[in-house]
Amino acid sequence: MGNVGDSGSQNYKSATTYRSASEPKVRMITIPNQPERTHPVGYH
């Protein structure tokens, strides 16, 4: 059971790290995309 808990902790930590690294990237892409979305003509 201890091993399972460790594994779960590791998986959670790994997922959190991956999410953290992905968040800024997604945010950076979302910020510049927002103005384009505001202008559908330019986006299309």
SVG drawing of the C-alpha trace seen along z (x, -y; Angstrom):
<svg xmlns="http://www.w3.org/2000/svg" viewBox="-16 -43 23 45">
<polyline fill="none" stroke="black" stroke-width="0.4" points="0.0,0.0 2.9,-2.3 4.3,-1.8 0.9,-2.5 0.7,-5.8 4.2,-6.7 3.3,-5.9 0.2,-8.1 2.1,-10.9 4.7,-10.7 2.0,-10.6 0.3,-13.6 3.6,-15.5 4.4,-14.7 1.0,-15.8 1.2,-19.0 4.6,-19.8 3.5,-19.0 0.4,-21.2 2.4,-24.0 4.8,-23.9 1.8,-23.8 -0.2,-26.6 2.2,-29.5 2.5,-28.2 -1.3,-28.0 -1.7,-31.4 0.9,-33.0 -0.9,-31.5 -4.3,-32.5 -3.3,-36.2 -2.3,-36.9 -5.3,-34.9 -7.8,-36.9 -7.5,-40.0 -7.7,-37.9 -10.9,-36.3 -12.3,-39.7 -11.9,-40.4 -13.6,-37.4 -13.0,-38.9 -9.2,-39.0 -9.3,-35.5 -11.1,-34.0"/>
</svg>
